[in-house]
């Protein structure tokens, strides 16, 4: 069984790299990528699939890559 620790005692932290500057860059850009993803969802819900929608989708795609490579993930255990 996996050991869960950290916030709320039901999560596991996964750090994709041990190199701190890369991790900082990945986490920093991951925050901006998330903002673009939220805007993309907003445009999708409104049915607007024009330039702004495509722009935010592309920005999420490119800004999320460093986060996938070097960022910090959390696995959260859900108790039922």
C-alpha positions, 0 to 999 in steps of 0.5 A: 500500500502506498504511503500518503502524507502531506496536506490533509494526510491523504495526499502523496507528493510526486516531484518530477525532477530533483533539479530545483530551478527546473521544478520552479520553472515547471511549477511557475508555468503550470500556474499560467497554463491552468489560467489559460485552460480555465479561459478555454473552458469558459469560451467552450461553454459559451460556444465561442470557438474563435481565435481567443479559444484557439489561442488559450488552447495553444497557450495551455498546450505549450505552457503545460509541457514544462509542468508535465516534465518538471512540475510537482504533482499530488495524488489525493486519496479519496475515502468513501 
